[in-house]
Amino acid sequence: MDQTLKETLKKKISNRETKVCIIGLGYVGLPNALDFARKGFSVLGIDIDKERVQKFNRGENYILGTDEKGELKKFVAAGKVSAQVDFSDLGQMDVIVICVPTSLSSNLAPDLQHIKNSVREIARRLRRGQLICLESTVYPGTSEEIVLPLLESSGLKAERDFYLCHSPERVDPGDGNYGTKQLSRIVGGIGPDSLEVGVFFYEQITEKIFPVSEIKIAELAKVYENTFRAVNIALVNELMLLCDQMKISVWETLDAAYTKPFGIMPFYPGPGVGGHCIPVDPHYLEWKAREYGFYTRFISIAGEINRKMPYYIREIILRALNSLGVVPARAKILLMGMAYKKDINDARESPAIALAELLLKDGMGICYHDPYIEAVEIFSQKFISVPLEEEVVSSSDLVVITTDHSVINYQWLIEKARKIVDTRNATKGLKDIEQKVVLI
């Protein structure tokens, strides 16, 4: 082990002489770029999305809730941060942080193409003394089985020539209560030197570091965090299905249960799960477990329940239309929200889109309003968010609240709508909900 190489890198990090590269400037990469720029590091962002790179270099805040103080524009003007679409400058970087998305194939197998492509680009330009940090969520074993061999195909060896660590992201879009300072960082290294350098690097932006003995543990911990949420969301979704049969309010039931101050934590039902984590990450663990002849039944069942929720909402909509005497094939439906959760501009894996597809298959006419999602593509057809005006609401046979954005005046919506299906309990406590609103 080259102690001089390690100490040189740590000294450069300490003296802010380190050039940091962030690959992927989305919900994880952009906050990272801002965090390191705040601490005095020179930051280069790389993203294959040309429009995103252009916005970054103009200092535009393209992710809601990420840069409320307008710091990006100041950092760009000061030359502290910049972005580009090509990987040509990777060899000049001291630390490279990979924040690219991970997804699933059609048969729920991990799709690591973005990670592999990024690591191949790094390997072509890898030099001695660099630290490579993987933040993208992966199944346990990814760093050792995929990332490490690709990097070492350069002829350089981990721990001797370069360092590799995994520090899984913990971003919660739309939640301003948990920024970098409030969140702890799990760090795992491919070896002791990688762990030491990785911990030292992340200590520059947060005091809460939790080093683990194996890089697999860091990978598994993150997947478990999201699996925990997926399973518990599935539990309340199944409870909702039961409450529907029993004619009991699931919302009041949960409000009552959550008065207990210990042994329980709040989860709520909805039209399904969305985003870049909950619908995806548990299946990474499920897929990897099969390699060991182990079948993760909780994960499989939870995924099945959550994926069925748009179908259940479709049934509620059909019931509501029937009560109005409206034939589904002639129905006009206004969907309130395309984002996968409230107060964000992200529609990835949104259950609202899955529901819209089902309604279109039934021949219904749909439109949507979302203050944060300008346009979506459904069945190769582009839909533009319609203005939330009285004529739009009153001319719809049914309004379906799919995303409970805080900026919406739900009392006004109740007054103007013919009938509402509320999948988020957004109308809780408002007037006339007994007459106008169908709660799931």
MOHUNOR-V275387 format. One record per pair of residues at least 24 apart in sequence whose C-alpha atoms are under 10 Angstrom apart, sorted by the first residue. I is the first residue (numbers start at 0). J is the second residue. D is the distance in whole Angstrom. If there is no record, write none. Layout:
I:J:D, I:J:D
//
This chain:
0:157:10, 0:158:7, 0:159:5, 0:160:8, 0:192:8, 1:128:10, 1:158:8, 1:159:6, 1:160:8, 1:161:10, 1:192:9, 2:158:10, 2:159:9, 2:192:9, 3:128:10, 4:127:8, 4:128:6, 4:129:9, 4:159:9, 4:160:8, 4:161:9, 5:128:7, 5:129:9, 5:130:10, 5:158:9, 5:159:9, 5:160:9, 5:161:9, 5:162:9, 5:192:7, 5:193:9, 5:195:9, 5:196:7, 6:128:10, 6:196:9, 7:128:8, 8:93:8, 8:94:9, 8:128:7, 8:129:8, 8:130:8, 8:196:8, 8:200:10, 9:128:10, 9:195:9, 9:196:7, 9:197:10, 9:199:7, 9:200:8, 11:93:9, 12:40:8, 12:93:9, 12:94:9, 12:196:9, 12:199:8, 12:200:7, 12:201:10, 12:203:8, 13:40:10, 13:199:9, 13:200:8, 13:203:8, 14:39:9, 14:40:9, 15:39:6, 15:40:5, 15:41:8, 15:203:10, 16:40:7, 16:41:8, 16:93:9, 17:41:7, 17:42:9, 17:91:10, 17:92:8, 17:93:6, 17:94:7, 17:200:10, 18:42:6, 18:43:8, 18:89:10, 18:91:8, 18:92:5, 18:93:5, 18:94:6, 18:95:9, 19:43:6, 19:44:9, 19:80:10, 19:89:10, 19:91:9, 19:92:6, 19:93:6, 19:94:5, 19:95:6, 19:96:8, 19:130:10, 20:44:6, 20:45:7, 20:80:10, 20:81:10, 20:82:9, 20:86:10, 20:88:9, 20:89:7, 20:91:9, 20:92:6, 20:93:8, 20:94:6, 20:95:5, 20:96:6, 20:97:8, 20:131:10, 21:45:6, 21:46:9, 21:82:9, 21:92:10, 21:94:9, 21:95:6, 21:96:5, 21:97:6, 21:98:7, 21:99:9, 21:132:10, 22:46:6, 22:47:9, 22:82:10, 22:83:10, 22:84:10, 22:86:9, 22:89:10, 22:95:7, 22:96:6, 22:97:5, 22:98:6, 22:99:7, 22:114:10, 22:117:8, 22:118:10, 22:133:10, 23:47:8, 23:48:9, 23:51:10, 23:52:10, 23:84:10, 23:96:9, 23:97:7, 23:98:5, 23:99:5, 23:100:8, 23:113:9, 23:117:9, 23:135:10, 24:48:9, 24:51:8, 24:52:8, 24:55:8, 24:62:10, 24:82:9, 24:97:10, 24:98:7, 24:99:8, 25:51:9, 25:61:9, 25:62:8, 25:98:8, 25:99:8, 25:100:8, 26:61:10, 26:62:7, 26:63:9, 26:65:8, 26:98:9, 26:99:10, 26:100:9, 26:168:10, 26:170:7, 26:171:9, 26:172:7, 26:275:9, 26:345:9, 27:65:10, 27:97:9, 27:98:6, 27:99:8, 27:100:9, 27:134:8, 27:135:9, 27:168:7, 27:169:8, 27:170:6, 27:171:9, 27:172:9, 28:96:8, 28:97:8, 28:98:6, 28:99:8, 28:134:9, 28:135:10, 28:168:9, 29:55:9, 29:60:9, 29:61:9, 29:62:8, 29:65:8, 29:66:9, 29:71:9, 29:98:9, 30:62:9, 30:65:6, 30:66:8, 30:71:10, 30:170:9, 30:178:9, 30:179:8, 31:96:9, 31:98:9, 31:168:10, 31:179:9, 31:204:9, 32:71:9, 32:74:10, 32:79:10, 32:80:8, 32:81:9, 32:96:10, 33:65:9, 33:66:8, 33:70:8, 33:71:7, 33:74:8, 33:79:10, 33:80:8, 34:178:10, 34:179:8, 34:180:10, 34:203:9, 34:204:7, 34:205:9, 35:79:10, 35:80:10, 35:201:9, 35:203:8, 35:204:7, 36:70:9, 36:71:9, 36:74:7, 36:75:10, 36:79:6, 36:80:7, 36:204:10, 37:70:9, 37:71:10, 37:74:9, 37:79:9, 37:204:9, 38:203:7, 38:204:7, 39:79:8, 39:203:10, 40:79:7, 40:80:9, 40:203:10, 41:74:10, 41:78:8, 41:79:5, 41:80:6, 41:81:9, 41:92:10, 42:74:10, 42:75:10, 42:78:9, 42:79:6, 42:80:5, 42:81:7, 42:82:8, 42:92:9, 42:94:10, 42:95:10, 43:79:8, 43:80:6, 43:81:5, 43:82:6, 43:83:8, 43:88:9, 43:89:9, 43:92:9, 43:95:9, 44:80:7, 44:81:6, 44:82:4, 44:83:6, 44:84:8, 44:85:10, 44:86:10, 44:95:10, 44:96:10, 45:81:9, 45:82:6, 45:83:5, 45:84:5, 45:85:7, 45:86:7, 45:87:10, 45:88:10, 45:89:9, 45:97:10, 45:98:10, 45:117:10, 46:82:7, 46:83:7, 46:84:5, 46:85:8, 46:86:9, 46:98:10, 46:99:9, 47:83:8, 47:84:5, 47:85:7, 47:86:9, 48:83:9, 48:84:7, 49:82:10, 49:83:8, 49:84:6, 49:85:10, 50:84:10, 51:82:9, 51:83:10, 51:84:9, 52:81:9, 52:82:6, 52:83:6, 52:84:7, 53:81:10, 53:82:8, 53:83:8, 53:84:9, 54:82:9, 55:80:9, 55:81:7, 55:82:7, 55:83:9, 56:80:8, 56:81:6, 56:82:6, 56:83:9, 57:81:9, 57:82:10, 61:344:9, 62:172:9, 62:173:9, 62:343:8, 62:344:7, 62:345:8, 63:172:8, 63:173:7, 63:342:8, 63:343:6, 63:344:6, 63:345:9, 63:371:8, 64:172:8, 64:173:6, 64:174:8, 64:175:7, 64:342:9, 64:343:8, 64:344:9, 65:172:8, 65:173:8, 65:174:10, 65:175:8, 65:178:9, 85:120:10, 86:117:9, 86:120:7, 86:121:8, 86:123:10, 86:124:9, 87:120:9, 87:121:9, 87:123:10, 87:124:8, 88:121:10, 88:124:8, 89:120:8, 89:121:6, 89:122:9, 89:123:9, 89:124:6, 89:125:8, 89:126:9, 90:120:10, 90:121:8, 90:122:9, 90:123:9, 90:124:5, 90:125:6, 90:126:6, 90:127:10, 90:129:9, 91:124:9, 91:125:9, 91:126:9, 91:129:9, 92:124:10, 92:125:9, 92:126:9, 92:128:10, 92:129:7, 92:130:9, 92:131:10, 93:125:10, 93:126:9, 93:127:9, 93:128:7, 93:129:5, 93:130:6, 93:131:9, 94:128:9, 94:129:6, 94:130:5, 94:131:6, 94:132:7, 94:162:9, 94:163:10, 94:197:10, 94:200:9, 95:121:8, 95:129:8, 95:130:6, 95:131:5, 95:132:6, 95:133:8, 95:163:10, 96:130:8, 96:131:6, 96:132:5, 96:133:6, 96:134:7, 96:135:9, 96:164:10, 96:165:9, 96:166:10, 97:131:8, 97:132:6, 97:133:5, 97:134:6, 97:135:7, 97:165:9, 97:166:10, 98:132:9, 98:133:7, 98:134:5, 98:135:5, 98:136:9, 98:167:9, 98:168:8, 99:133:9, 99:134:8, 99:135:6, 99:136:9, 100:134:10, 100:135:6, 100:136:8, 100:137:10, 100:275:8, 100:276:10, 101:135:7, 101:136:7, 101:137:7, 101:275:8, 101:276:9, 101:279:8, 101:280:9, 101:283:10, 102:136:10, 102:137:10, 102:275:8, 102:276:9, 102:278:9, 102:279:6, 102:280:8, 102:282:10, 102:283:9, 103:278:9, 103:279:6, 103:280:9, 103:282:8, 103:283:8, 104:279:10, 107:278:10, 107:279:8, 107:281:10, 107:282:6, 107:283:8, 107:285:9, 107:286:8, 108:279:9, 108:282:7, 108:283:7, 108:284:10, 108:285:9, 108:286:6, 108:287:9, 109:137:8, 109:138:8, 109:279:8, 109:280:9, 109:282:8, 109:283:6, 109:284:9, 109:285:10, 109:286:8, 109:287:9, 110:137:10, 110:279:10, 110:283:9, 111:135:10, 111:136:10, 111:137:8, 111:141:9, 111:145:9, 114:141:10, 114:145:9, 114:146:8, 115:145:8, 115:146:7, 115:149:8, 116:149:10, 117:146:10, 118:145:9, 118:146:7, 118:147:9, 118:148:10, 118:149:7, 118:150:7, 119:146:9, 119:149:6, 119:150:7, 119:152:9, 119:153:9, 120:149:10, 120:150:9, 121:149:9, 121:150:7, 121:153:9, 122:146:10, 122:147:10, 122:148:10, 122:149:7, 122:150:5, 122:151:7, 122:152:7, 122:153:6, 122:154:9, 122:155:9, 123:149:10, 123:150:8, 123:152:9, 123:153:7, 124:150:10, 124:153:8, 125:150:8, 125:151:9, 125:152:10, 125:153:7, 125:154:9, 125:155:8, 125:160:10, 125:161:8, 126:153:9, 126:154:10, 126:155:8, 126:160:8, 126:161:7, 127:155:7, 127:156:9, 127:157:10, 127:159:8, 127:160:5, 127:161:6, 127:162:9, 128:157:10, 128:158:10, 128:159:9, 128:160:6, 128:161:5, 128:162:7, 129:157:10, 129:160:8, 129:161:5, 129:162:6, 129:163:9, 130:157:10, 130:158:10, 130:160:10, 130:161:6, 130:162:5, 130:163:6, 130:164:8, 130:193:8, 130:196:8, 130:197:8, 130:200:9, 131:157:10, 131:161:8, 131:162:6, 131:163:5, 131:164:6, 131:165:8, 131:193:9, 131:197:9, 132:162:8, 132:163:6, 132:164:5, 132:165:6, 132:166:7, 132:167:9, 132:186:9, 132:187:10, 132:188:9, 132:193:10, 132:197:7, 132:200:10, 132:201:10, 133:163:8, 133:164:6, 133:165:5, 133:166:6, 133:167:7, 133:168:9, 133:186:10, 133:187:10, 133:218:10, 134:164:9, 134:165:6, 134:166:5, 134:167:4, 134:168:5, 134:169:9, 134:186:10, 134:218:9, 135:165:8, 135:166:8, 135:167:6, 135:168:7, 135:169:10, 135:218:9, 135:221:10, 136:165:9, 136:166:9, 136:167:6, 136:168:7, 136:169:9, 136:217:10, 136:218:7, 136:219:9, 136:220:10, 136:221:7, 136:222:7, 136:225:10, 136:275:10, 136:276:8, 136:279:10, 136:280:7, 136:283:9, 137:165:10, 137:167:9, 137:215:10, 137:217:10, 137:218:6, 137:219:8, 137:221:8, 137:222:7, 137:280:7, 137:283:7, 137:284:9, 138:215:8, 138:217:10, 138:218:6, 138:219:7, 138:220:10, 138:221:9, 138:222:7, 138:223:10, 138:280:8, 138:281:9, 138:282:9, 138:283:5, 138:284:6, 138:285:9, 138:286:8, 138:287:7, 138:288:9, 139:214:8, 139:215:5, 139:216:7, 139:217:8, 139:218:5, 139:219:5, 139:220:9, 139:221:9, 139:222:8, 139:283:9, 139:284:8, 139:287:8, 139:288:10, 140:214:8, 140:215:6, 140:216:9, 140:218:8, 140:219:9, 140:287:9, 141:165:10, 141:214:9, 141:215:8, 141:218:8, 142:188:9, 142:189:8, 142:214:7, 142:215:8, 142:218:8, 143:189:7, 143:214:8, 143:215:8, 147:189:8, 157:189:8, 157:190:8, 157:192:9, 157:193:8, 158:188:10, 158:189:8, 158:190:6, 158:191:8, 158:192:6, 158:193:6, 158:194:10, 159:192:9, 159:193:10, 161:192:9, 161:193:8, 162:188:8, 162:189:8, 162:190:8, 162:191:10, 162:192:7, 162:193:5, 162:194:8, 162:195:9, 162:196:7, 162:197:8, 163:187:9, 163:188:6, 163:189:6, 163:190:8, 163:192:9, 163:193:6, 163:194:8, 163:196:9, 163:197:8, 163:214:9, 164:188:4, 164:189:6, 164:190:8, 164:192:10, 164:193:6, 164:194:6, 164:195:9, 164:196:9, 164:197:6, 164:198:9, 164:213:10, 164:214:7, 164:217:9, 165:189:8, 165:193:10, 165:194:9, 165:197:8, 165:213:10, 165:214:6, 165:215:9, 165:216:10, 165:217:7, 165:218:7, 166:197:8, 166:198:9, 166:201:9, 166:208:10, 166:209:10, 166:210:9, 166:214:9, 166:217:7, 166:218:8, 166:221:9, 167:217:7, 167:218:7, 167:219:10, 167:220:9, 167:221:6, 167:222:9, 168:221:8, 169:221:8, 169:224:9, 169:225:10, 169:276:10, 170:276:10, 171:276:10, 172:274:9, 172:340:9, 172:341:9, 172:342:9, 172:343:7, 172:344:9, 172:345:9, 173:340:8, 173:341:7, 173:342:6, 173:343:5, 173:344:9, 173:345:10, 174:341:10, 174:342:9, 174:343:9, 178:205:10, 179:204:7, 179:205:6, 179:206:9, 179:207:9, 180:204:7, 180:205:6, 180:206:7, 180:207:8, 181:205:8, 181:206:9, 181:207:8, 182:206:9, 182:207:7, 182:208:9, 183:207:4, 183:208:6, 183:209:7, 184:208:5, 184:209:6, 184:210:8, 184:217:10, 185:209:5, 185:210:6, 185:211:7, 185:214:10, 185:216:9, 185:217:6, 185:218:9, 185:220:8, 185:221:9, 186:210:5, 186:211:6, 186:212:9, 186:213:9, 186:214:8, 186:216:9, 186:217:6, 186:218:9, 187:211:5, 187:212:7, 187:213:6, 187:214:4, 187:215:8, 187:216:7, 187:217:5, 187:218:8, 188:212:8, 188:213:7, 188:214:5, 188:215:9, 188:216:10, 188:217:9, 189:213:7, 189:214:6, 189:215:9, 190:214:8, 218:284:10, 219:283:10, 219:284:8, 221:276:10, 221:280:9, 221:281:10, 222:276:9, 222:277:9, 222:279:9, 222:280:6, 222:281:6, 222:282:9, 222:283:8, 222:284:7, 223:280:8, 223:281:7, 223:284:8, 224:276:10, 224:277:9, 224:280:9, 224:281:9, 225:276:7, 225:277:6, 225:278:9, 225:279:9, 225:280:7, 225:281:7, 226:276:9, 226:277:7, 226:278:9, 226:279:9, 226:280:7, 226:281:5, 226:282:9, 226:283:10, 226:284:8, 226:285:10, 226:297:9, 226:298:7, 226:301:9, 226:302:10, 227:277:9, 227:281:9, 227:297:10, 227:298:9, 228:266:8, 228:276:10, 228:277:7, 228:281:9, 228:301:10, 229:266:10, 229:272:8, 229:276:9, 229:277:6, 229:278:7, 229:279:10, 229:280:9, 229:281:7, 229:297:10, 229:298:8, 229:301:7, 229:302:7, 229:304:10, 229:305:8, 230:277:9, 230:281:9, 230:297:7, 230:298:7, 230:299:9, 230:300:8, 230:301:5, 230:302:8, 230:304:9, 230:305:9, 231:264:9, 231:265:9, 231:266:7, 231:267:9, 231:268:10, 231:301:8, 232:265:10, 232:266:6, 232:267:7, 232:268:6, 232:269:9, 232:271:9, 232:272:8, 232:277:10, 232:301:8, 232:302:10, 232:304:9, 232:305:8, 233:266:9, 233:267:9, 233:268:8, 233:269:10, 233:271:9, 233:272:9, 233:297:10, 233:298:10, 233:300:8, 233:301:5, 233:302:7, 233:303:9, 233:304:6, 233:305:6, 233:306:9, 233:308:9, 234:266:9, 234:267:9, 234:268:9, 234:300:10, 234:301:7, 234:304:8, 234:305:9, 235:265:10, 235:266:7, 235:267:6, 235:268:5, 235:269:9, 235:305:10, 236:266:9, 236:267:8, 236:268:5, 236:269:7, 236:270:9, 236:271:8, 236:301:9, 236:304:7, 236:305:7, 236:307:10, 236:308:8, 236:439:10, 237:268:8, 237:301:9, 237:304:7, 237:305:9, 237:308:9, 238:267:10, 238:268:8, 239:267:9, 239:268:7, 239:269:9, 239:439:7, 240:268:10, 240:304:10, 240:308:9, 240:311:8, 240:439:9, 242:439:9, 243:315:10, 243:438:10, 243:439:7, 248:438:8, 248:439:8, 249:438:9, 249:439:8, 250:423:10, 250:424:8, 250:427:9, 250:438:9, 250:439:9, 267:423:8, 267:424:9, 268:305:9, 268:308:9, 268:422:8, 268:423:7, 268:424:9, 268:439:9, 269:305:9, 269:308:7, 269:309:9, 269:312:9, 269:350:9, 269:401:8, 269:402:9, 269:421:9, 269:422:5, 269:423:6, 269:424:9, 269:439:8, 270:305:8, 270:306:9, 270:307:9, 270:308:5, 270:309:5, 270:310:9, 270:311:8, 270:312:6, 270:313:9, 270:339:10, 270:349:9, 270:350:6, 270:351:7, 270:353:9, 270:354:8, 270:400:10, 270:401:7, 270:402:9, 270:421:10, 270:422:6, 270:423:8, 270:439:9, 271:302:10, 271:304:9, 271:305:5, 271:306:6, 271:307:8, 271:308:5, 271:309:6, 271:310:9, 271:311:10, 271:312:9, 271:339:9, 271:348:9, 271:349:8, 271:350:5, 271:351:8, 271:353:9, 271:354:9, 271:401:10, 271:422:10, 272:302:9, 272:305:6, 272:306:8, 272:308:9, 272:309:10, 272:339:7, 272:340:9, 272:348:8, 272:349:7, 272:350:6, 272:351:9, 273:305:10, 273:306:10, 273:338:9, 273:339:5, 273:340:8, 273:345:9, 273:346:8, 273:347:6, 273:348:5, 273:349:5, 273:350:6, 273:351:9, 273:352:10, 273:353:10, 274:338:9, 274:339:6, 274:340:8, 274:345:7, 274:346:7, 274:347:5, 274:348:5, 274:349:6, 274:350:9, 275:339:10, 275:345:9, 275:346:10, 275:347:7, 275:348:7, 275:349:10, 276:347:10, 276:348:9, 277:302:9, 277:305:10, 277:348:10, 278:302:7, 278:305:8, 278:306:9, 278:347:10, 278:348:7, 278:349:10, 279:348:9, 305:350:9, 306:350:8, 306:353:9, 307:350:10, 308:350:8, 308:353:9, 308:354:9, 309:350:6, 309:351:8, 309:352:9, 309:353:6, 309:354:5, 309:355:9, 309:356:10, 309:357:8, 309:358:10, 310:353:9, 310:354:7, 310:357:7, 310:358:10, 311:354:9, 311:439:9, 312:354:8, 312:357:10, 312:399:9, 312:401:10, 312:420:9, 312:421:10, 312:422:8, 312:439:8, 313:354:7, 313:355:9, 313:357:7, 313:358:7, 313:361:10, 315:420:8, 315:421:10, 315:422:10, 315:437:8, 315:438:9, 315:439:7, 316:358:9, 316:397:8, 316:398:9, 316:399:8, 316:419:9, 316:420:7, 316:437:9, 317:358:10, 317:361:10, 318:437:10, 319:396:10, 319:397:8, 319:418:8, 319:419:8, 319:420:8, 319:436:10, 319:437:8, 320:396:8, 320:397:7, 320:418:9, 322:418:10, 323:396:8, 323:397:9, 323:417:9, 323:418:9, 324:396:10, 325:396:8, 325:397:10, 326:362:10, 326:363:9, 327:358:9, 327:361:7, 327:362:7, 327:363:6, 327:364:9, 327:396:10, 328:358:9, 328:359:9, 328:360:9, 328:361:6, 328:362:5, 328:363:5, 328:364:8, 329:361:10, 329:362:7, 329:363:6, 329:364:7, 329:396:9, 330:358:10, 330:361:10, 330:362:8, 330:363:5, 330:364:6, 330:365:8, 330:395:8, 330:396:6, 330:397:8, 331:362:10, 331:363:6, 331:364:5, 331:365:6, 331:366:8, 331:394:8, 331:395:5, 331:396:5, 331:397:7, 331:398:9, 332:358:9, 332:363:7, 332:364:6, 332:365:5, 332:366:6, 332:367:8, 332:392:9, 332:394:9, 332:395:6, 332:396:6, 332:397:5, 332:398:6, 332:399:7, 332:419:10, 333:364:9, 333:365:6, 333:366:5, 333:367:5, 333:368:7, 333:385:9, 333:387:10, 333:391:8, 333:392:7, 333:393:10, 333:394:9, 333:395:6, 333:396:8, 333:397:6, 333:398:5, 333:399:6, 333:400:9, 333:401:10, 333:416:10, 333:419:9, 334:365:7, 334:366:6, 334:367:4, 334:368:6, 334:369:9, 334:384:10, 334:395:10, 334:397:9, 334:398:6, 334:399:5, 334:400:6, 334:401:6, 334:402:9, 334:419:10, 334:420:10, 335:366:9, 335:367:6, 335:368:5, 335:369:6, 335:370:10, 335:384:10, 335:387:9, 335:398:7, 335:399:6, 335:400:5, 335:401:6, 335:402:6, 335:403:8, 335:404:9, 335:407:9, 335:421:9, 336:367:7, 336:368:6, 336:369:5, 336:370:8, 336:371:9, 336:372:8, 336:384:9, 336:399:9, 336:400:7, 336:401:5, 336:402:5, 336:403:7, 336:404:7, 337:367:7, 337:368:8, 337:369:6, 337:370:9, 337:371:9, 337:372:7, 337:373:9, 337:374:9, 337:375:8, 337:384:9, 337:400:10, 337:401:7, 337:402:7, 338:369:7, 338:370:9, 338:371:8, 338:372:7, 338:375:10, 338:401:9, 338:402:6, 338:403:9, 338:404:9, 339:401:8, 339:402:7, 339:403:10, 340:401:9, 340:402:6, 340:403:7, 340:404:8, 340:423:10, 341:371:10, 341:401:9, 341:402:6, 341:403:5, 341:404:5, 341:405:7, 341:406:10, 341:423:10, 342:369:10, 342:370:9, 342:371:8, 342:402:9, 342:403:8, 342:404:5, 342:405:7, 342:406:8, 343:370:9, 343:371:7, 343:372:9, 343:402:10, 343:404:8, 344:369:9, 344:370:8, 344:371:5, 344:372:6, 344:373:9, 345:371:8, 345:372:7, 346:371:9, 346:372:7, 346:374:10, 346:375:8, 349:401:10, 349:402:10, 350:401:8, 350:402:9, 351:399:10, 351:400:9, 351:401:6, 351:402:8, 352:376:9, 352:377:7, 352:401:10, 353:377:9, 354:401:9, 364:395:9, 364:396:10, 365:395:9, 365:397:10, 365:398:10, 366:391:9, 366:395:9, 366:398:10, 367:391:10, 367:398:9, 367:399:9, 367:400:10, 367:401:10, 368:400:10, 368:402:10, 369:401:10, 369:402:8, 369:403:10, 369:404:8, 369:407:9, 370:404:8, 370:406:8, 370:407:9, 371:404:9, 387:412:9, 388:412:10, 388:415:9, 389:414:10, 389:415:6, 389:416:8, 390:415:9, 390:416:10, 391:415:9, 391:416:9, 392:416:6, 392:417:8, 392:418:10, 393:417:6, 393:418:9, 398:436:9, 399:423:10, 399:436:10, 399:437:9, 400:424:9, 400:425:8, 400:426:9, 400:438:10, 401:425:10
//
